[in-house]
Amino acid sequence: MRRGRAPMAGWPEFDEAPARRVPAARPSDPARVARPAARRRRPRPRRVRSARAWSLAGRLGIPGPAVVKRAGVMAGAVVLVGLASMGSGPDAATRERAARGWEDAARRQIHGELRAGEKAVLLDRITRLDRVVTFSARFGIPADLSGDIYDAAEAEGVEPELAFALVRVESSFRPRAVSSMGAVGLTQVLPSTAFGVDPRLDRTDLFRRGTNLRVGFRYLRGLIDRYDGDLRTALLAYNRGPTRVDSLQSLGVDPGNGYARAVLELAVP
């Protein structure tokens, strides 16, 4: 009974109102009793093109990335190259268009509609994809960085294995690295050296990943040609400068300082 107020005549004494009675389920409806309430279905998430591409690969019976080792399964290779194209696109729309194009190419290959020239281009892209993924896993770097290093090395005539090893030793794959001597970027190029390779460049340009790789590999390619393909001497000249290396060699002194050995050891798979 509430304090301070006397109960009214004829009313029961309750501290609070009785709980509301909930009717039990009807025994005549066993399905309603046994089956729990149906859960509200959530909207299905939007599928990305990569899922569709892998689904296509599954229908073809292709065991994932191992398809690049099987020259006869072109359709599965198209799927993998399509995934690479999607990953390199600047936005979702570009990735959508790339995936749509590569899925179409896969269907055309299934029906034997790809021409010889298209197959040659496709095989080149498969080779690139295979090597880019391999280098990415080997050095623990993002696939886009691996692709940039690989493409720049191929464009400048440097073996990709040597190019990756050089970037690893020089900067540990850090695009913003700056040495105590003023060398900049992935390939640790001095601004004066870069200006000699391309007079249009300045120090700020060397922080751009593509520009730095292009300049560094072009400079290395020139040193390899200068020393008639002697990689050890060319690498020492890259590290110490060609003038210093030539001076030491003219005196009968070995210019070796361990740099060339470190790069060449990493270049061996």
Sequence and secondary structure as in RCSB ss.txt:
>XXXX:A:sequence
MRRGRAPMAGWPEFDEAPARRVPAARPSDPARVARPAARRRRPRPRRVRSARAWSLAGRLGIPGPAVVKRAGVMA
GAVVLVGLASMGSGPDAATRERAARGWEDAARRQIHGELRAGEKAVLLDRITRLDRVVTFSARFGIPADLSGDIY
DAAEAEGVEPELAFALVRVESSFRPRAVSSMGAVGLTQVLPSTAFGVDPRLDRTDLFRRGTNLRVGFRYLRGLID
RYDGDLRTALLAYNRGPTRVDSLQSLGVDPGNGYARAVLELAVP
>XXXX:A:secstr
  TTS   TT    SS          TT HHHHHS             HHHHHHHHHHHHT  GGGGGG TT HH
HHHHHHHHHHHHH SSHHHHHHHHHHHHHHHHHHHTT   HHHHHHHHHHHHHHHHHHHHHHHHT  HHHHHHHH
HHHHHHT  HHHHHHHHHHHHTT TT B TT  BTTTTB HHHHHHH TT  GGGGGSHHHHHHHHHHHHHHHHH
HTTT HHHHHHHHHH HHHHHHHHHTT     SHHHHHHHHH  
